[in-house]
Amino acid sequence: MSSQKHNKLWGGRFDGRTDQLMESFNASISYDKRLWKADIAGSKVYSLALSKCGLISEHEQLAIHDGLSKVGEEWSEGTFQIIESDEDIHTANERRLSEVIGANIAGKLHTGRSRNDQVAVDTRLWLRDEIDKISKHVATLINNITNRAEKDVDVLFPGYTHMQRAQPIRWSHWLMSYAVNFLRQQNKLQEIRKRVNILPLGSGALAGNPFNVDRELMAKELGFDEISWNSLDATGGRDYIAEVLFWASQVSCTLSRLAEDLILYSTKEFAFVTLSDAYSTGSSLMPQKKNPDSLELIRGKAGTIIGKCTGFMVTIKGLPSTYNKDLQEDKIALFEVCDAISAVLQISAGVIETLSIDSDQMKKALSLGMLATDVAYYLVRKGVPFREAHSLSGMVVKKAETDHCEMNEIPLTDLKTISEHFDEDVVGVWNFENSVEQYQAPGGTSKSSVLDQIAKVRQNLVTH
C-alpha cells in the first residue's frame, strides 16, 4: 500500500492506507451522529476547562465556543455536510470546527482529551435527556390508566388465574395492577438516571487528565451530579447502558402482558373491550376484520428489545478492562431500544385512552361459580376453620354440578346437609357487588381500596 497524508485524529503513526472496506466497517457516523448536540455541549465545556487551566487563551476559548455554536446550528438546520473522512461524530465536529475557525485553534480543543472519555460524556448527556423523555411517556401512560380506572370504578368483570375464571374483581382493579407496576418502573428509571448523571470527561483515554482540568467545574456546567471516581471505569464501563437496556426489557415484558390481555379481551369470544380505529388495522382480504395490530406490535417489540439487551450483554461479557472498540456497538443497541420503548409507551397510552369497554358484556361474563371462595369465607365467618370451609365449599360446587344448577339454586335444606352452618343469610353470598366489596384491606378490589390505589399512584407519579 502506498503512503498518504492522513486527516484522521489518529493518523500520524500510520503510513499505509486503510482498506476501503475497513473504513466503512470502522465508521460509526451513520448512527452516532445522533450525539451531535451532546458532543458540542461537552466540547464547549471542555474548552472552558482548558481556558481555566491556561492551556488556551480566553480569545481562543471564545472562538472555539462560537465555532461550535455555528456547527450546532448547521446540525439543527440540517445543513451539516458529512464527508467520507468523518469517522464518527467527534471527528466530524472537530473537522468542521477547523474549517470554521481554523485548524490552529480548533486543534487545541482535544488537548488531554480522548474520544474514550468524549464518547462516554456524549452518551451520558444524550441518555440523560432520553431518560427524561421516556419517563414522561411512562407518566402519560400511568395517567391514562388511572383516569380510566377512576372513570370505570364501578364496572365489575371476571378476574382470571391460569386463564380460568377465578373471582369477580373491578375492571379498575385490573387496570391499576398495571399502573402500580409502571409506577415502580418509573421509580427504577429515576434511580438509573442518578447513575447515568456522572461526569466521565477528564478521564482521558484511560489514565486520566495530565493538565489538572477542573472536572468539578465541567460537571456543574453540564448538569452532572458528580464526577467519576476512576478513569479506567469511566472510559470502559457501560453498566449504565446495560441498566437502561434491562429496564426497557422489563417494561416491555409488562407492556406485552398488557397487550396480550387486551388482545384477548377484544376478541368476539370475550368482547370486553373495543379498540378505537386509531389503533386498529384491517385485512387486505377479509373486510370484516378489525385487527389489534397496535397491541400485537407492542407484544412483538418486547422480543426485539430483549434481544438487543441480550446481545449487548454478550458483547461486554468477555471484554478486558478499559475501552475496546467492541463498545462502539453500545450505541446501536441503546438508540434502537430507546426508540422502541418510547414508541411502545406512547402507543400503549393511546390505546388505553381511546379504547371503549362493554360493561354489560363484562357483567354477563361473571358466573356464580366464581363465588365458591365466598362460600368458604361465609363459613369462616360462622366459625368454621378455613381448610374445612374450603372443603365444604367444594362440596357445594360439586352438588351444583351434579344437580345441573347454579349454587344459589341449591335448596337451603340441601346446603344444611353439607354444613349446619348454612342459614337464610347465605343469600347474601350470591351477589357480585358484595363479593368485591368484602376486600376492604389495602390493595384489594373494593371500591375504596381501588380509589386509594389511584390516589397513591397519582401522589407518587413523577411528571416533570
N, C-alpha and C positions, 0 to 999 in steps of 0.2 A: 504493500500500500504506500502511496506517496504521502509525504508530509504536507501539512497545511496549517495555516494560521487558524486558531480556534477563537470563537467568540463565546465559548461556554464558560460558566463560572468556575469550572474545574479543568479547563483546557491546557494550562501551562505545562503540566507534567507529561502530556501525550504528544507524540509525533505523528502517529498513524491516524488515518481517517476512520471514524466509527462506521461500521456496517450500516447500510441504509435501513435494513430491517430492524437492527438493534436500536436505531434512532427512534423509530416509532414504538418499538416494544418497551423502551425505557421511558418514553414520554408519558406525562400524566396531565398535560394541559387540557386535554379534551374533557376531563371531569373536574380537576381541582381548580379550574377557572372560577368555580362557584365560590372560592375562598377570596376572591379579589378584594372585597371590601375589608375583610379581616386582615388580609395581608398588608393593605395600605395603612390601616389603623395601627397595626403593630410596628410597621416601618416608621411611621411618623413619631411614635413614642420612643422608638429606639434611637432615632436621630436626636431627639431631645436629651436622652440619656448620654449620648456621645458628646453633645454640646456641654452638658453639665460637668463632664469629667475632662473637658479641654481637648478632646480628640478632633473636634471640628469647631469652627468658629460660629458665632451666632448668625452671621451672614450666610454661611453655608447651611446651617440648620434651617434657616428660613427658606432658602432656595429649595432644599430637599422637601420641606413641608409643602410649599406652594406647588412644586413639581408633582408631588404625589397627589395633591388635590386635583391637578389637571388630568393626571392619569385616571383618577377615580371618576371624574366627570365623563371621560371617554367610555369607561366601562358602563356607567349609569345610562348614558345616552345610546349605548350600543354601537359606538363608532370605533372602539378599540380594535386595532388590527393585529391579530395573532399571526406571527410569521413562523416559518419552518424551524428556525433555531430556538423557538420558545419551548424549552423542555418542560417547564412547569409554570405555575402562576408566579413563583418567585423570580424566575428567570425573565418571564415576560414583563413583569412590572419594573424590574431593575433595568432591563434593556430599554423600555420606553422612557423611563426616568432619565436615562443617559441621553436619549435623543432630545428630551425637553430642556434639561438644564446643563447638559454637557457631562462627558464621562469623568472628568477630573473631580467634580464634586460628587456626582452620583456614585462613583467608585469608592467613596469613603463610607457609604452607608452600611456596608456589610462588615465593617471593622469589628472583629471579635465575635461576629455572629455567624452561625452555621444555618444551613437550611434545616438541620435537625431540630434546633430549637425554634426556628422560624415556622416550620410547618406545625410544630406542636402548639405554638401560641395561636396560629391561624385557626387550627382545628378546634381548639377550645373556645375561641371567640365565636366562631360560627355556630358551634354546638350549643353554647350558652344561649344564644338568641333563638336557636331552633327549639330548644327545650321550652323556652318561654312561650313560643307559638304553639307547640304541641300541648302544653299544659292548659292553654286557653281552649284548645279543641276539646280536651277532656272535660273542662269546666262546662262548656256548652252542652256536651252530651249528658253530663250529670244534671244540669239544669232542665234539659228537656225531659229526662226521665222523672225527676222529682215533680215537675209541673204536671205531667200526665198522671203520675201516681196520686197527686192531690186531687186532680180533676175526677179521676175514676175510683176514688177511695171506697165507694160503696159497692163496687162490682165484685161479685164472687165468681170463682171458677175452680176447676179441679187442680190440685197440686199433684205432681207425679213423682214417683220414685221407680226406678227400673222401667221407665216408660209405661208404668201401670198407674191407673188412678189410685191415689193414696188418701188424701184428706182434703176437704174443702179449705181454700185459702182466699185471701183477697188478691185480685189481679194486681193491685198496687203493691202488695207484699212481694209478689214475684218481681215486679219492676224494681223495687227498692233493693232486692238482693243484688242486682247489677249495679245500682247507684252506689251502694256501700263498697262493693268491690272496686269500682272505678275511682272512688274517693281514696281508697287505700293505695291504689296505683299512682294517683296524683301525688300523694304524700311521698311515696317512694321516689318519684321523679324529682321532687324538690330536694330530697336528700342527695340524689345523684348530682344535681346541679351544683351543690356545695363542693363536691369533689371534682367537678369539671372546672369550677371557677378558681383555679390555682394557676399562677403565672409560671410558665417554664422558660420564658425569654430571659436570656442572660446565662444560659447553661452551655452555650457554645455547641460544639459537635458532641462532646461528652464530658470534658474535663472542667468546664466552667468558663467564666469570662476573665481574661487576664488584665482588664483595664478597670476593674472595680466599678463597673457601671451601677448606677443606683437602681437596683431591682425593686425596692420598695416604692420608689417614685413611679416606675413603669407600671407596677401593679395598681397603684392608685389612679393613674391616668387612664388605664384600660378597664378599670372597674373590677379588678380581681380582689378576692377576699384576702389572699395571702400569696406568698411566693413558694415555689417548690423547694424542698429541703435538700435534694440530692440531684446533681446534674445528670448522672447516669440514668436514674429513674425518670427524670423529667423528659429526656430525649428518647428513651427507649420504651417507656411504659405506655400501654394502650388499654389499661384496665378500665378507664373511664368510658372508652368506646365500647368495650365488651359489656359494661354495665348497661349502657343505653340499648344495645342490641338485645340483651337478655330481657330488659324491661319491656321493650317493644314486643318481644316474643311472648312474654306473659300476658300482656294486654291483648295481643292479637288472639291468643287462645281463648280469653274471656269473651272477646267480641265474636269469635267464631261460635262459641256456645250460644251466645245471644242470638246470633243469626240462625243457628240450627233450630232453636226453639221457635223463632218467629216463622221460619220456613214451614215447620210442622203445623203451627197454629194457623197459617194462612191457607193450608190445603182444604179442599172441599170436605175431607174427612173430619177435620176439626172445625174449620170456618169460624175461628175465634177472632181473627184479625184480617184486615184487607189493606194491602199496601197501596199507597197513592200511586197514580200514574207516573208521577215524577221519579219514582224509584223502581219502576217495573218496566219490563220489555215484553214484546210479543214473539210469536213464532212466524217464521217465513213460510210455513206450510199450513199450520193449524190456526185458523182465525180466532178461535175461542180462547186461546191460551193467554194468560197473564202471568208471566214468569217473574219470580222474585230474584232477578239477576243481581240486584244490589246486594242482597243477603248472601247469595252464592259466591259472589266475588269477595265479600268480606271474609267468608269462610275460606275461600281459596287463597287469599293473600296471607293468611296465617302460615300456610306451608312455605310460601316464599320468604317471609320474614324469618321464620325459624331456620330455614335453610341458610340464609345469609349469616345468621348468628353462629350456626354450627360451623359453617365454612371459615369464618373469621377465627373462631376458637382453634380450629385445626391449623390455621396459618401461624398463629402465635405460640402454639404449644411447644414447638421444638426450637424456638429461636434462641441464640446466645444473647447475652446481655447487651444493652445499649441499642443504638439504631441499626437496623438492617433494612435493605431495600424491600423485603417482603412487606414491610409496614406501609408501603405505598398502596397496598390493596385495602387498607383500612377505610379509606375514603369512599371507595366503590360501594362497600357494604353499608357504610354509615349513611351516605347520601340516599341510596336506594331504600333503605329501611325507614329513614326519616320521612321520605316522600310517601312511602306506602302507608305507614301508620298514620300520618297526617290525613291522607285521603280517606282511609278506613274510618277514622274517628269522625270526620265531617259527614261522610255518607251515613254512618250509624246514627248520628244526631238528627239528620234529616229524616231518616226512616221513622225514628221514634216520634218525632214531632208531627209527622203528617199521616201516620197510619190511623185507621179507624178500627174500632172494636165492635163486635156484636155481643152486647151484654146478655141478650136473651139466649143466644146460642151457648154462651158460656154457662148460663144458669141451667139450660137443658142438659148440659154435659155432667152436671152434678147428679150423683146417684146415691141412694140411701145406703148402699153397701159401703160407701166411704165413711159412714158414721159408726162403723164397727168399733173403732177405738173409743168413740164417745160412749158406747155402751159399757166398755170396760171402765172408763172414767166414772160413769154413773154408779157402777157397782162399788168402785173405790170410795166414792163419797158416801156410800152406805156402810162403809167399814170393811169391805172385802179386800184382802191383800191383792196387790196388783197382779201377781203371777196367776192367782186363782181367777181374778176378774178377767184376765186376758183369755184364759181357757174357757170360761163361761161365755164370753163374748163370741168366741169361735164357735161354740155350740149353737148360739143364736143364729150366726151366719149359716151354719150347716142346716139348721132347721128351716130357714127361709129357702135355701137351695132345694132341699128335699121336698118342701111343700109348694115349690114353684111360685113363691110370693115374695114381696118385699118384707124387710124386717118389721116395719111398722104395721104390717097386716097380720102378724102373728098375734093370736089372742093372748090377753094377759094371763089367762089360765095356763096356757102352754108355756109362757115365759116363766111362770112360777114353778113349773116342773123342772126347769133348768136351774133356777135360783129363787129362793124365797124372798130375796131382797128386791125383786122387781115389784113395782107398785104402780098405781094410777099415774104418778108423776113421770113415768117413763116416756110419756108422750112428748115431753119437753126435749127429749133427745133427738127426735125426728125433725129437727129444724136447723137448716144450714147456717142461718144467721147466729143462732145460739151457739153453734159449734165453733165458729170463728171467734166469737166474742169471749169465749172462755180463756183464750190465750192472751191474758192481760199482762203477763210478765214481759218486761222489756225485751224487745227483739221478736215478739210474737206477731201473729197475724190479725189481732184485734184492731179495731179502727183507731183507738187511742194509741196503741203501740206503733202502728204504721205512721200515724201523723207525727209521733215523736221521732221516728226514724227520719222522716222528711225534714223536720226541724233541725235535727242534729247534723244531717248531711249538709244542709244549707249553711249552718253555722260554721262548719269546718272547711267549706269549699274555698279553694284559692282561686280567685277570679282575675287577679292582676298579672 
